[in-house]
Amino acid sequence: MSPIKLSKWFSFTASRDWFYRYSFTNAGLSSVTTNLGDGTVMHCWVPKVHKHSKPTLLLVHGFGANAMWQYGEHLRHFTTRFNVYVPDLLFFGRSFTSRPERTESFQASCVMKLMEVRGVHRMSLVGISYGGFVGYSMAAQFPEAVERVVLCCAGVCLEEKDMENGLFKVSDLDEAASILLPQKPEKLRQLIGLSFVKKARVMPSWFLSDYINVMCKGFVEERRELIQTVLKDRSLSDLPVIKQPTLIIWGEQDQIFPLELGYRLRRHVGKNAQLVIIKNAGHAVNLEKPKEFVKNLKLFLLG
């Protein structure tokens, strides 16, 4: 049977998603959906038993697939030492809202409300890419709740003028959205090419179409609005300086958020920030260099 015919009745992406769901459950987490009111519902992987003797670690995903795909390879390194919470941000996975807000500030307040509903009031957090925008906002809004912050390839310090000044590989927001929200195999190939240093030799269209159909068809317009809101009128002078100890991790060859934004973020946060640059890695440094990624997280979070 040809791969194309096979893909018509068997989804590799859905199977991989099932595997991650099984691994999260096997790691002692439960899938929980919480109604926060005002038309907002958030899904989160939470500990089956929250142990008060252990600190809490919040893992916040970026654009792409749901949270399981971005932290599935790292989860086992932290569940023994932390109460680990892994939410789906609004318009990802099974989280959504009928409210009109699309800012990372609103996302942050919803995640914080979710944690409070779960009885968690102190935590450290890791935010990858867009998840870093949300994590930074949480640290700024709720300094008494957020203890330590890890920001991975998170272009928090970008400004609206950076697009005009040619800092990015794309020329405008529409082009950026077409790549970050791929609806065709060629756009997903482009996203993978921008995210990884080492490219896969073969990426057949049927395989990419399967991924798009399973992971990229939901909440497309709402996610596009999230991208537009991140850049609109953004200025570094408006960004608060967080006070928590902060680890910034960056892939040296990041083509989504260039390394210049990592240096900019370290300067902005100041003495409380340290920057780790991982060589031979791009934007998806957590997937491309998982051992180095985890090693740096452990050193920072566990001392």
Salt bridges, closest charged atoms under 4 A:
ASP17 OD2 - ARG21 NH2 3.87
ASP38 OD2 - ARG99 NH1 3.92
GLU73 OE2 - ARG16 NH2 3.17
ASP88 OD2 - HIS43 ND1 2.98
GLU101 OE2 - ARG99 NH2 2.48
GLU104 OE2 - ARG234 NH1 2.90
GLU147 OE2 - ARG122 NH2 3.13
GLU159 OE1 - LYS161 NZ 3.87
ASP162 OD2 - ARG264 NH1 2.80
GLU221 OE1 - ARG224 NH1 2.85
GLU225 OE1 - ARG102 NE 2.74
ASP233 OD2 - LYS232 NZ 3.98
GLU252 OE2 - LYS279 NZ 3.57
ASP254 OD2 - HIS283 ND1 2.84
GLU260 OE2 - ARG264 NE 3.74
GLU260 OE2 - ARG267 NH2 3.43
